[in-house]
């Protein structure tokens, strides 16, 4: 008993130290456990989110662009998730994105070619716009005298008044159907009589002097 | 049958098929041909207005009547009626235009309207398409004082013939649709 009292401070210190060591050991273990649990929860969340995102990409239910999907896929791959479903989804999404990208490039190329073609047509159309306007001016002339003057003026562009004029009435299936061929002189007078121009110049052939030797129109 | 004759038959059948294929019309091509025939009738209406107009000089009359005559098959006739007479007279195309141009009115107005197919263009065994187009014609004649002295409305049927032909233009073979008008028969005349 005297020994106990004499050594009380030491014993107290010892007990205190024991308590401190025990409690710190315990809290260390809890922290590790907590950390493990937290990591596990985070991993599970990652896996779930990855599956969700990959499924959305596979089913095209995401609003991400292709680039954004690529980026997200790369992020998921960087996680190195060792889950059978995720690995399978990654493979499928890779394949899908590759096809989507090829399709996007194909459509872009189609659009590019379409625009080039459209531009070519615009240039062609504007190339003959002047002639169309001149022909239309005969049809809309205020009277016969004015129309005749315009006819004489326009005829100067042609090799002779008898050069052939072909009128396409249909080009269904890429096959041209024509009206009865006429001459430029007759056609210009026809426009004067008809007082209506319902055609578009489709082809102009010229000789070495720049005179028109053949005219092809398409009926509107 | 000798083998050579058999081959000739096969080749002939193949050639006729390719020609026939070009003549067989898709819906779009048929519509274009229908439209072309209708347009020729509208052209005729314009020519008749010009020929009948007292403002048309001799030079223009000759040119326009020549163009108008070219729309018709040779031997075609045009019917003429009047509210003042029960008889319908038929004239050759050239004669009709001459009479029209020499009418004694000071001013003539001729308008065609409701130009429509009465029977669609149908293909005949010889490849010609034949149809009938109906027109309504409003005729007005005025005296020197500008008074309306005569008017009538006539319904006429025009037979239309369309055939595919070919010609050489600039060294290439061009296939075209030749539209020719036949007789123009009076069906009814009213005020």
Interface residues (C-beta under 8 A of the other chain):
Chain A: X144 X164 X166 X169 X170 X172 X173 X175 X176 X177 X178 X179 X180 X181 X186 X189 X190 X193 X194 X195 X205 X213 X214
Chain B: X22 X26 X28 X29 X31 X32 X33 X35 X36 X43 X46 X47 X50 X60 X63 X64 X67 X167 X169 X170 X174 X175 X176 X177 X178 X179
